Amino acid sequence: MIHVVLLLACAVVIYLACEWFVNAVEWLGVRLKVGPVAVGTVLAAVGTALPESVVTLVAVLFGSSDHGDDIGVGAALGGPLVVGTLAYGVTGAMLLARRRSHARAQESSVPTAPGVRGGGSPGAGRAADALDGTDTGRLARDQVWFLAIFVVKVAVGLVAFAIKPWLGVLFLAAYAVYFWREMRDTGEQASDEDLEPLKLQPKRTSPATWAVAVQTAVTLVLIFGASQLFVKQLEWAGPALGLPSVVVALLLSPVATELPEIMNAIIWVRQGKTQLALANISGAMMIQATVPSAIGIFFTPWLFDAPLVLAGIATLASVLYLLWLMKTNRVTPARLAVAALFYVAFAIGLVVSL
């Protein structure tokens, strides 16, 4: 029982710490004068994707010899799977819920003049309005980057060769290029107009720089500590449930550690900032395709069994589906919500194959 309590407690601590971390890096974006999209794709994504990277690192370095590698590699594959399916699906579902809410509000409001429909609230009209003017072309570019890297990531996991550990450097270099490109975006700068106060200084409209730095550092320590304890509990959960540790890592660990992306999507969609929600998801996927992969390739044999291959196939299928929507300008809330079905299909396939 104590293991279950600790597992749930660690997941809660990871989420809350990441929420504070994201709050700090949003203010950091204002201080650094980066573009608003980069706040989602880089700064917020670093905070929300950090638990998965830390789980992988802690598992392969400090986990047991029996299960540590399985959990680390499973986390590296499970993160992109959850974000590329459930996170997009939740975003679509929230957009649909917001549109229905606006429609109900319009029906109960004072009737408009003849010939006028609705009040033009976001999400209540066309698909473009429902996405709050999101630049799907830019999102498609990120999906192409992710797809190319992920294909290599899966291919490397299917074969064994002597120089494989050195390929981890290429994954880190790929993210460095992505980071540099996003931070050099020459669009408008992030504004503090719609930001909630820094949690460490809730009564100040503009927090002190030292407070932003302290909140960032403290939450990073909490994330690392909770992630290490989380891995220890997962090592117990596998044998206790009669499941291989890699299966537990693919189904439980990613869902818990990807809660920040999902919760951020819910919050930003409610605020009418769908582009930030989708940018956060897109940026987190880029981190998870590169940083945890590099860690796994450096410190484990990085060879996939059937559950890992199934996770890779489900992720690729979902990303190809999303890329098709974005390239053909067919993105709608309902079609985004369909992405969650790829995770459901994976879970069913995993259970059937056991």
N, C-alpha and C positions, 0 to 999 in steps of 0.2 A: 504493500500500500504506500509506503514511504517513497518508493521509486516513482509511482504515478503522481504523487503530490509534487515531488521535486521536478518531474518532467513538465507538468503544467505550470509550476511556478517559474521555471526557467523560460518557458515560452512567453509567459506574461512579462517577465523582466526584459527579455529581448525586445519585445514589441514596444513596451513603454520607453525603454532606453533609446530605441531607434526613433520613436516619435519626438523625443526631446532633441535627438541628434539632428533630425530633419528640420525641426524648428530653428536650430542654431545655424545650419548651413544655408537655410533660406535667407537669414540675415547676413550670413557670410557672402552670399551672392550679391547683395546690395553693396556691401563693403568692397567687394572685388570688382564691382561694376561690370558683371558678365551679363550676357543676354538672358532674357527670361526663360527661353527654352533650355539653355544650358543649365539653369538652376534645376530643371527636372531631369535632363539626360545625364548630367555629371554630378552636381553637388548633392541633390536629393538622392540620386541613384546610388551614390557611394554609401550613404547612410542606410538606405533600405536594402541594398544587396550585401552589405557588410556581414550580416550574420551567416549567410551561406558560405562566404569565403572563409570566415573564421571557423565555422564548423568543419569545413574540409581540412583546414590547416591543423586544428587541434586534433582531429581524428587521426590523421596520418602521422603526426608527430608524437602525440601523447596517448593515443588510444591503444587498446590491447592488441597484441600480435594476431589474435584470432579474428577480431572484428573491426579494428581501426581502419584498415585499408578499405574494407567493404563500405563502411559508413561514409568515409571521405569521398570515395568515387561515386557512391550513390547520391550524396549531397550535391556533388558537382554536376551530375546529370539531372537530378530531381529539381534543382532550382530553375533552370530554363524551362523545364516541363511545366511546372506550376505557373510561372509568370507568363509563359507563352500560351497558356490555355485558361486557367482559372482567373488570373488577374484581368485579362482582356474580357473574359466572360462576365465577371462582376461589373466591370466598367460599362459594358453594354446593358446589363440588367439595371444598373443604376440610372443610366440615361433613359431607358424605357420607363422606369418608375417615376423619374422626374417629369417626363413628358405626360404621363397619365395624371400626375399631380397637378400640372399646369392646366391640363384639359378640364379636370374637375373644378379647379379654381375659376376658370373662365365660365363654366356652366352655372356656377353659383353666384357669379358677379352680376353687376347691373348690366342689362342688355346694351349692346353697342348700337350705333346708328345703323340704319338699313344699308345693306351691302357691305358692311365691315365685318370681317370674321376675326374673332379673337383679339388679343392685345399684343401680339408679336413677342410674347415672352420666349426666352431661349428654350429650345427643345420642343416647342409646341407646334412647329410648322414643318418645314422641309428637313430632309436629312442633314443638309449642310448646317442649318440652324441648330439642329440637335447636337451637333459636334462642336458648337461654339466657335466655328471658323477654324477648326484644326487644320493645319497644313499636312494633309495625308501624303503628299509627295515627299516631304521630308521624312515622315515616318517610314515610308516605303524604302527610302535610301538606307535607313538604319536596319530595316529587315533584311535587305540584300547583304549588308555587312555581316549581320548575325548569321544568315544562312550559309554564307561562304565559310565563315569560321567554324560553325557548328558541324558542317559536313566533314571538314578536316578533323575536327575533334572526335567524331564518331569513327571515321576511317582509321585513325591512329589507334583507337581502342580495339580494333578487330585483328591487328597483326602485332607480332613481336619482332623487334629488331634492336640491335645494340645501342644505336645512338638516340633512341626514343627520348630519354630524359632531357636531351639538349633541345628538343622541340618546344619545351616549355617556354624557352626564351622568346620564341616566335609569337606565342600567344600573348605574352606580356607586351611585346613590341606592338602587336596589333591593337591592343587597348590603348597604348601610349599614343598611337597615331590618331585613334578615335578621340581621345581626350583632348589632344592638341587641336584637332579640327573643330570640336565643339566649343572650346574655350576661345578660339579665335573668331567665332561668329561675329560679324560686324553689324548685327541688327541693333534694335533698341536695347537699353540697359534695364536690368531688373529694378523694380521700384518697390519701396516699402509701403505703398499706398494700401494694399489689400492684405498685408501680412498681419497675423496676430502677434501680440507682444511676445518678446522673448520670455520663455517660461521662468527663467531665473530672475527676471526683472519685469513682472507683469504690469506694473504701474507706470512704466516708462514707455513713451511712444517711440523713442529711439534708444535702444540699449547701448551700454558701453561696450567697446571692443573687447575689453578684458572679460566681460561677462559672456560674450559670445564664445571666446576661446575656452573659458572654464567649462561652460556647458558642453561644448564639443568634446573636450578631453575626458570629462567625467563619464559621459555617456559611452564613449569608446571603451573605457575600462570596464564598465558594467556589461557591455555587449560581449567583450572577450571572456570575462569571468563566467557569465551565464551560459555562453556557448560551450565552454569547456565542461561545465557541469551537465549541460544538456546532452553532450555526446556520451558521457558516462552512463546516463540513464537510458539512452538508446541502446547501448551495448547490453544492458539488462533486458530491455523490452523484447528484443528479438527472440532469444531462447525462451523467455517466459510465455510468449504468445505462440511458440512453436513455429515461428517464421524465420527464414534466413535474414541476417542482419541487413543485407543490401535491400531487401524488400521493405523492411521497416524504414530504412533511410529514404527510400524512394517515395513512400506514401505518407509518412508522418513528419519527418524532419523538414522537408521543403515546404509543406503547407504551413507549419508553425513559423518557420523563419521568413517566409514570404508574406506574412501578415502585414508588415509595414507597407509594401507595395499595394496590397489590396485595400487597406484602410486609407492610405493616401488617395487612392483612386476614388473611394467613396466620398471623402471630404472635398476633394477638388471638383468632382462632378457636381456636388451640391452647391458649390460656390460658383458654378458656371465656368470653371477653368479646365475644361476637358483636355485641352492641348497639354497642360502641365501634367495631368493624370496619365495620359498616353505617353508623354515624353519620359516620365519617370519609369514607366514600365519598359519602354524601349531602351533607355539607358541602363537599367538594371539587367536586362537581358544581355547587353553587350559586356557588362562586367562579368556576369556568370558564365558567359561563353569563353572567357579568356582567363581571368584571374584564378578561380577555383580549378580550371582545367590545367593551368600551368603548375599549380601546387600538386595536383594529383599526378601529373606526368613526371614531376621532379622526384616525388617520394614514394610512388607506388608503381607496380608493373603496368598499370593502366590497360588492363585487358577486360573486355566486357563479356558478361555472361548473358543468358537469354533475357532476364528482366531489364538489364541495362540497354540492350539492343532495342527492346520493345519501347523503353522510355525515349530513346533516340528517335525511333520511327514516329511515335506519337507527336513529339516536339516538331520534327520536320514537317509532318502533315499539317499541323496547326499553323506553323509559320508560312508555309506555302499557301494555305487558304487565306491567311491575313494579307499576304503580299499580293495575291490575286485581287482581293477586295480593294486594296489601296492603289494598285496600278491601274485598275479599271474604274476608279472613282465610284465604287459601289458600297463604300463603308456606311452602314447604318447601325443604330443601336441594336436592333434585333440580330443582325448578322455578326456583330461583335460578340453578342451573348452566346452564339452558336459555338464559339471557340472553346467554351467550357466542356462541350461534349467530347472533345478529343481527350480530355483528362478522364472523363467517365469511361470512355472506350478503353483507355490504358488500364484503368483500375480493374475493369471487368476482365480484360485479357490477362492481367497479372494473376488474378484470383483463379481463373480457369487453368492457367499453365502450372499452378502449384500442385 
